Amino acid sequence: MPKKAVLFVAVLILMSISIMGCAKGNEFVGKWVNDKDKNDVATITSNGDSYYWEDKDGKFPSTYKDGFLAIHTGIGDVYASINNTGKMEHTVMGKKAGTYSKK
């Protein structure tokens, strides 16, 4: 097999492995800024399957499930999801509480 073909196949295999290795929920990880209030910043981090939402109110453990990040506040859960434009929507008690852009 020519060297270029072998290299091409190797690159395809590595790309496939890296795509399969991407964990669901990692799209939330990063710094997010509220579109209407630039002082409202949320930073989401992960440690394996564990996630954390950190903002001006504190750092809260979070869980990813079915496309949503459930933020456990201690008095109930609030949720975040990524919409089709790549923005994160934050909902509290079923009502939209803010739209965030990733920075």
C-alpha positions as CSV (number, residue, x, y, z in Angstrom):
1,M,0.0,0.0,0.0
2,P,1.4,3.4,-0.9
3,K,2.7,5.5,2.0
4,K,0.2,8.3,1.4
5,A,-2.7,5.8,1.6
6,V,-1.3,4.3,4.9
7,L,-1.0,7.8,6.3
8,F,-4.5,8.7,5.2
9,V,-6.0,5.6,6.9
10,A,-4.0,6.2,10.1
11,V,-5.3,9.8,10.3
12,L,-8.9,8.6,9.7
13,I,-8.5,6.0,12.5
14,L,-7.1,8.6,14.9
15,M,-9.9,11.1,14.1
16,S,-12.5,8.4,14.7
17,I,-11.0,7.5,18.0
18,S,-10.9,11.1,19.2
19,I,-14.5,11.8,18.1
20,M,-15.7,8.6,19.9
21,G,-13.8,9.6,23.0
22,C,-15.6,13.0,23.4
23,A,-17.9,12.7,26.4
24,K,-21.4,13.9,26.3
25,G,-21.7,17.1,28.4
26,N,-18.3,18.5,27.5
27,E,-20.0,21.1,25.3
28,F,-21.0,22.8,28.6
29,V,-17.4,23.1,29.8
30,G,-16.0,26.6,29.7
31,K,-16.7,30.3,30.5
32,W,-20.2,31.6,29.7
33,V,-21.4,35.2,29.7
34,N,-25.0,36.2,30.0
35,D,-26.0,38.0,26.8
36,K,-28.0,40.7,28.7
37,D,-25.7,41.1,31.7
38,K,-22.0,40.9,31.0
39,N,-21.3,40.8,34.8
40,D,-23.3,37.5,35.0
41,V,-20.6,34.9,34.2
42,A,-20.8,31.2,34.8
43,T,-17.8,28.8,34.6
44,I,-18.5,25.2,34.1
45,T,-15.8,22.6,34.8
46,S,-15.7,18.9,34.7
47,N,-13.8,16.1,36.5
48,G,-14.6,12.9,34.7
49,D,-18.4,12.5,34.9
50,S,-18.8,15.2,37.5
51,Y,-19.5,18.8,36.5
52,Y,-19.5,22.1,38.5
53,W,-21.3,25.4,37.8
54,E,-19.6,28.3,39.4
55,D,-21.0,31.9,39.4
56,K,-21.2,34.8,41.8
57,D,-23.5,32.8,44.1
58,G,-21.0,29.9,44.6
59,K,-19.9,26.6,43.2
60,F,-22.5,23.9,42.6
61,P,-22.2,20.3,41.7
62,S,-24.0,19.4,38.4
63,T,-25.1,16.4,36.5
64,Y,-25.3,15.9,32.8
65,K,-28.3,13.8,31.5
66,D,-30.2,13.8,28.2
67,G,-28.7,17.0,26.8
68,F,-29.3,19.0,30.0
69,L,-27.0,20.1,32.8
70,A,-28.8,19.9,36.2
71,I,-27.2,22.4,38.6
72,H,-27.8,21.2,42.2
73,T,-28.2,24.4,44.3
74,G,-29.2,22.8,47.6
75,I,-32.7,24.2,47.4
76,G,-33.6,22.6,44.1
77,D,-32.2,22.0,40.6
78,V,-31.9,24.5,37.8
79,Y,-31.1,23.4,34.3
80,A,-29.0,24.5,31.4
81,S,-29.1,23.3,27.8
82,I,-27.3,24.3,24.5
83,N,-29.7,25.5,21.8
84,N,-29.3,25.1,18.1
85,T,-27.3,28.3,17.8
86,G,-24.7,27.1,20.3
87,K,-25.9,29.4,23.1
88,M,-26.6,28.0,26.6
89,E,-30.1,28.6,28.0
90,H,-30.5,28.6,31.7
91,T,-33.9,27.8,33.2
92,V,-35.2,28.1,36.7
93,M,-38.5,26.4,37.6
94,G,-39.2,25.8,34.0
95,K,-38.8,29.5,33.0
96,K,-35.9,30.9,30.9
97,A,-33.6,32.7,33.2
98,G,-30.9,33.7,30.8
99,T,-29.1,33.1,27.6
100,Y,-25.3,32.8,27.7
101,S,-22.6,32.9,25.0
102,K,-19.4,30.9,25.4
103,K,-16.2,32.9,25.7
